[in-house]
Amino acid sequence: KRTEEILETTSSPAAAPEDWESVVINLDHGDPTMYENFWKQKGDQETTVVTSSWQHISYFSDVKNVCWFLEPGLVSAIARLHKVVGNAVTEGRHIVVGTGSSQLYQAALYALSPPNGSGPMNVVSAAPFYSSYPLMTDYLKSGLHKWAGDAYEFNKQEPYIELVTSPNNPDGFTRQDVVKGDKGILIHDLAYYWPQYTPILVPADYDIMLFTASKSTGHAGSRIGWAIVKDREIAKKMTTFIEINTIGVSKDSQIRAAKILQAVSDSCGQENQKGAETFFDYSYKLMAERWKKIREAVNKTELFSLPSFPPETCSFSGRTFGQLPAFAWLKCEGEVDDCESFLRRHKILTRGGKHFGAEHEICEDQHVESRERV
Ligand code: PMP
């Protein structure tokens, strides 16, 4: 089916029962609209941003900051939220804002690849890895860096950048770096290191950490991500990349994101005088409910299995639970030998394991990743 048709069939809430035959469930791309109801019940004062035509006109936000287009209000909102949740160290670190963490990923590659290296820098990540990494690394056929595949397989005596996604997209597991060499530089993509997806164990304290509003609060449309960077020179080079790429990041979006992040922190602290449900309580319960349902459905057949995650205690919520990933990494058991086609025949669109570096030879079994609509 063509994309337009799929969008039409999946986005039409008015589909009458007799039309269900034609309904296609599109789990191929995630869209974090699942938190919409939480944000709908928030009062205007708490989360609505009103902007006058004379505001946010300048390119500049704070010329004294390494990242000169970063809004001071966003810096304090980010630092406060990480402190409240306890998931990352921000003291003494540089923050770089990006148009989504996707732009920051590219900025980090630019900053970490030597401009006069003997060849492009190798970029690896342990399979299964986030399917956009290879595309984003190579689509401009850069002379600075190149996708070098599965980090488990990388054994060249050459410099490399290893991407560590934790919790991982697509399979949800907590990750550490895996390459055994000593010539590597690490980028930690911590998009899902939030208490609705995983128990928070320690404040992360890596050299380059990427976060995004898309996964933390669900505001993917604002396109706001942030990098927490230890080294000033790297933060400066990342800023230069964004300067050349888009001359900064929308201030309107930054101010909106700041307001939302502050509202999340407020809901977790003393400002929440009415005792309203906090954002992380709401999102945790929603994720737990969805995982309960999908596990029940999968357990009804012998065709598939889902990963199981050992429970750990979250330092933020005090809850003991196993990961509740934003995606389901569904493994075929038994007779089904091509899970993506099998599900497609049943009108469920998924993204097969090969997009995530999970080839037959590597994993023996077939994998299908079906991405929850989060
Ligand atoms: N990293 C991971 C692991 C992701 O899953 C995604 C979105 N699917 C991103 C980064 C990019 O997020 P954004 O550009 O919306 O911040």
Boltz pocket constraint, residues with backbone or C-beta under 6 A from the ligand:
constraints:
  - pocket:
      binder: B
      contacts: [[A, 30], [A, 99], [A, 100], [A, 101], [A, 102], [A, 103], [A, 130], [A, 165], [A, 167], [A, 169], [A, 189], [A, 191], [A, 211], [A, 212], [A, 213], [A, 214], [A, 220], [A, 223], [A, 224], [A, 225]]
      max_distance: 6.0
